[in-house]
Amino acid sequence: MTRLRAEAAPEAPGSQPGLYVHVPFCRSKCPYCGFYSVVDPESQDRWLAALELEAGQSRSAWQPFDTCYVGGGTPSALADDALVRLSELLDRTFSISTGAERTLEVNPADVTPGRARLWRELGFDRVSVGIQSFRATELRWLGRRHDPDQAARALDDLRAAGFGSVGIDLVQGLPGQSLNKRLESLERALAFDPEHLSVYELTVEPNTPLAREVAACRSELQDPDLAADAWLATSEELSRRGYDHYEVSNYARGEGHRSRHNSKYWTLVPYLGLGPAAHSFSGRARWSNVRSVPDYCRALEYAEKPIEHEEELSDEQLRWERVALGLRTSDGITKNELGDGSEELETRAAGLVDQGLAKHAGDRLVPTLRGMLVADAMARCLLFGSKS
C-alpha cells in the first residue's frame, strides 16, 4: 500500500499551491446540498481513469504541493480499493512536500475501525467529519445517513486509528431550531475535543430540494436577526472554550490547527482542482470543470480539457477579492491589499472602525466579531463607498 509521496520541505510553508480532488459520488443526496455529486457507484472506475488523465495534463505545471484535500461529494463513499488507487495515482503523479496537510472528508456512516486505519495508512493525517448535528430529529430533516450514536462511534474510531487532527462540520439555522438546540449539538461536538470546527448557517442553494421546499412555502428559514444573534452566541461560546474564530464559519483549537488548504482560498494562493465541478486558480486565472461525470470523462477520453468556464482576473478584480476574502478572516487585510492609500479609502476604513466593525492591528485592518458577521458589506463599503 502506497502513501502519498513526500519530498523536501519548502523554505516558506504555505506558499506552495494546494491540490484539491473532487470525489463526485454519494450514497444518497442530502436535500440542502448544492455541491455536485451523483449516486452512481458504477462510474467510479471510469472517473478514476479520467482523473488520472487530467492529473497527467497538469503534472508539469503544478509541483510541488503542500496541501492535499480530497473532498466531495463523499470521498468515504468510495470503495476501499478505489481510494487506494486514488492515493497511488496522486503519489506517482505529484510531489507532496514533507509535512504537507492531507485531508479526507468522511461521512460518519462510512467509518469503521478498519477503514479508519486504512485512511491513516494511505497518508491522510486530517479528517473532516460531516456530522452536521447531534440531534436525531435534525439529522432526519437534513437527510443524513447517520444517527448521533454513529457519529460518536465514528469519532472514537478515528481517534483510535491515530488521527490527531479531527474536524467536525455542523449546520445551524434549521427551521425551528432554538439557540439551546444549536448549543446542544455544539456541546456534544466539544466533548470529543476536535481540533477544528466548521459551523455553517443553513443556506438555500439553487436547484436543490430545499430550494423547492422554500419556494413552495413548505419550509421557512430562520429570521436573519435571530440567526445573527445565534451566530454571535456560537462564536462567543467557542472563543470561551479556547477556539480561534479565524474565518466566518471556521474555528481552530490554536493557529496550528487552522485548515491550511482552505486558507489558500481566502488568501488567493494558487490551487489545482481535479475532478468534475472542481475549481482551480493560478494566481491570475480561474477555471472550473464541467459538472457532469459523463461529460468530464468523455472530454478526457478524447484528450480534451474538461473545462466549463475560465476567466482572467484584472488587477481590480484581484484587489476586490483580496479585500472581500480577507475581511472574512481574523487576519484581516494589509494596507497594501486595501489599495492606493487615498484619503477616501482612509476615511472609509476609519468609518468602519468608528462603527465597531473593524480595528487596526499594526498595518492591518481586522474585522471585529460584529464586522465578520457583515464581511461582504464591509468590503463593498471600503471599495465602493456606503452607497454601493
N, C-alpha and C positions, 0 to 999 in steps of 0.2 A: 504494500500500500504506500502511495507516494504522498509526502507532504508538499505544500506549496514551497517552491524553492526559495532559499534565502541568499541574498548577495550582500556585498559590502554596504554598510550603513552610510547614508548621505551625510554631508557636513552640516546641513541645515534641515533637520527632521521637519516634515510638514510642508516643505516647499516643493516636493515632488508631486506629480499627478496622482490621482486616485483612480482605481479600477472598480467599476460597478457592473454586475452581471444581473440582468433581469430574468428571473425564472417565471415564465408566464402561465404557470399551472396552479390550480387549486383543486381541492377535493369537493368543495362546494363554494358558491358565490354568496358573500355577505351583501345584504340589500343596500347598505350605505356606502360601499367601497367603490371608488372611482378609478382605482389602479387597474391596468389592463391585465386580465388573466382569463383562462378558459378551463373548463372541466373536460380534459381530453388527454388522459394518460397515454393513449396510444401514439400521440405525436411526440413523445419525449425523445425517442431515438432520432427522428428527423430533425427536431430542434437542436439537439446536441451536435449533429453533423454540420448543420448550418452555422451554429455558434463557432465551431472550430474554423470554418471558412472565414467568418467575419473577424475572428481573432487574428488569423493569418494576414488579412488585409491591413490590420492596424499595427502589427508587431513592430515594424521598423521605426515607426514614428512615436511610439509611446512607451519608452522604457527609461528607468525602472519606475515602479510604483511603490509608495509607502503605505497605502491602504488598499484593502480589497474587501468589497462589500457585496455579498450575494443576497439579493432581495427579491421581492416579487409583488404579486403572486405569493406563493407559499413554497419557498425552497425546501422545507421539510416534507412537502408532499412528493418530492422526487423519490423514486425507488433508490434503495441504498447503492445499487450498482451504478445508477445514473449519476448520483452525487460523487461517487468515487471517480467516474470517468470525467466529470466536470472538473474536479480538483486536479486530476492528472493533465487534462487539457491546459488549464491555466499554468500548471507547473512547467510543462515543456514549451509553452509559447512565450511566457512573460517572465521578467525578472521582478521578484518581490524582495524589497530591501529587508535586511536584518532588523528585527524589532517592529516590523510593519503590523498595523492593526488589521486583523482579519475577522470579519463579522459575518454571521449567518442569521437570517431571520427564521424563526420557527414558530409553529402553532403548538400550543400545549398538548393538543390531542395526538400529536405525532411523536411526542417524546417518550422514549423508553430508556432504561439504563443502558442497554446495548447500543442504541442509536446515539445516545449522548456521548458514549465513549468513542464511537466511530467518528463523530464530528470533531472531537478533540484530536484523534489520531490523524485526521486529514489536515490538521494545522490551524483550524479555526480556534481563536482564543477569546472571542467575544460573541455573545448571543443576544439577539433582540427578540424577546418573547411577547407575542401578540396576545396578551391576556384580556385586555380591554375593560374587564370588570370582574370583581369577585362576588357579584350578586347574581344568583341563578336566573331571576326574572329578567334582568338586563341582558344577560348573555343570550337568552332565548329571543328577546326582541331584536338583538343585533344579528341573529342568525349564526352565532358561533357554534363550532362543533364540540366544544369542551364545556365542562362544568367547573365550579370552584374547586372541588376536590382534585380534579385532573390538573388544574393549574398549579395547585400546591405540590402535587407529586412531581410534576414536570420540573419545577424549580429545585426541588430536592435532588432529583436525578441529575440535573445539570451541574449542581454544586458537587455532587458525589463523583461526577466524571472529571472534575478538575477545572471547570470554568471559573476563573477568578474575576471575570468581568461579565456580569449579567445585567441586561437592561430589560425593563418591563414597560410595555405600552399600555396606556389606559385611555379610554374615550369617556369624556364627560359632556354634560349638557343634553342628556337624553330627555325626551318628553316626560314631564312629571318628576324628574329627578331632583330631589331636595339637596340642599347643601350637606345635610347629615349623611345622605346616601353617597354623595361624592366622597366625603371624608372617610366613610366606612371602607370603601374599596381602597382608598389611598392607605389607610391604616393597615389593611391586610397585606398590601404590597410591601409596606415598610417593614413588616415583620420578617421578611426574607432578606433584609439588608441589601437591596440591589445597588450596584454601583452607578446605575443610570436609570432615569425615569423619563419617559416621553408621555406627556399628558395633553391630549388633543381635545379641542372642542369639536363636538359633532357638527359637521358641515354637510350641506346638501350638494352633492356632486351631480352634475348634469347626466342625464340618461341612466340613472340608477333607479331601482325600485323605490328607494326612499324619496327621490325627487318626484316620482309619480304619486306617491302617497301624500306628500306635502301639497302638490299641485291640486290634488283632489280633496284637500282639507281633511284627510283621514289621519294625518299626523301633524302635530304642531310643535315647532322648536321652542326652546325656552326664550323668555323675554330677554333681549340683549342686555338690559341693565342688570337683571338678576344674574345672568351668565357672567358679566364682568365682575360683579361682587364675588361670585363663587371662584372665579379665576384668581382674583386677588387673595382670597382666603386660602386657596390651594398653595399659591406661591409663598405666602407668609408661613404656613404650616411647614412646608418643606424647607424653607430657609431656617426656621427654628430647629429643625431636625438635622441641620448641618449640610444641606444640599445647596449647591451653587446653581442659581437660576440663570443659566448662561445664554439661553435663547428662548423666544416667546413660549415654546411648548416643551423645552428640554431642560433637565436638571441632572447634575452630576455630583457624586459624592467626592468632591475635590476636583481641581482642574485636570488632574491626570486621568480622570475617567470621562472627560468630555468625548463625544464622538468625533474622532479625528477625521473620519471620512466625511460626515455630514458638514463639518466645519469648513471643508473645502468649498461646498456650495455657497455658504454665506460669506466667504471671503474671496470668491472668484478665482480660486486656484484651479487649474485645468483638471478635467476628469474625463475618462473614456467610459462610455456606456455600451455594453454589448447585450443583444437580445431584442426581441420585439418591444417597441414603445420606449426603449432606453434612450436617454439624452446624453449628449457629450458637449464639452466646452473646451476650446483650445486656448483660451485667454483673449481671443478676439472673435472667433466664430463659434456659433452654436448650431447643433443639428439634432434631429430626433429620428428614430427609426419608425417604420410602419407599425401600426397597432393591429397586427394580424399574424398569427403563427404561419398559416399557409403562404401569405404574401412575402413574409420575411424569408422563409425557407426557399421559396421559388426564386426570389431575387438572387440569393447567394448561390443557388444551384446553377444559375445562368451567369455566374461571375460578375454580378452587378452589386452595387452598394444598396442596402435596404433602407435608404434614407427617404423619409416622407417630407421633411421640412428642414431648411437650413437658412441661416442668415449671418451676415457680417455686422457686428455691432460697431456703431460710431463711438467716438470719444465721449460724446454727450450721453449716449445710452449706457456706456460703461460707468460713467460718473453717477448717473441715476441709480443704477443697480448697486454700486458700492454703498451709496448712502442708504437706499431703501433696505438692503440686506443688513448692513452694519448696524442700523438702528433697531433691528430685531434682536440684537445680541447685547450682552452686558459689557462687551468691549467697546461698543460704540464705533465712532469714526474719527479719523485724524483730521486736522485742518486741511491737509493736502488732499485727502479724499473728498472733503466737502467742496472744494473748488478754488476759486480765484482769490479768496481773501478780501472780497469787496466789502465796502461799508454796509451795503444792503444785506449781504449774507450774514455779517456780524450782527446786524440788528435783528434779523430773523432768529438767529441762534439765541441771542440774548432774550428774546421774547419767549422762547421755549423754556429757558432757564427760569424766567420770572413766573411762568405758569406752573412750575414744579414738574415739568415733563422731561427735563434734561438737566445735566450738571456738567461742569468742566472738571476733568481729571488730567492734569498736565496739558498735553497738546491734543487731548481727545474730548469729543463731545459724547457723553454717555447718557443713555436713557435712564430715567428713574423707573421704578416699577410701574407707576401710572403711565409713564411715557411709552414703555414697552407695550402696554395694552393698546396704544394707538400709534404704533410704529409707522404704519403706512401713511397715515395722515400727517405725522411729523415730517416724513421725508418730502411729501408734497409741499408742505409749508416752507421748508428750508429751500427747496429748489425753485419753486414757482410762486411763492407768496401765499398769503392766507386765503386768497380768493379762489385758488385752484381746487 
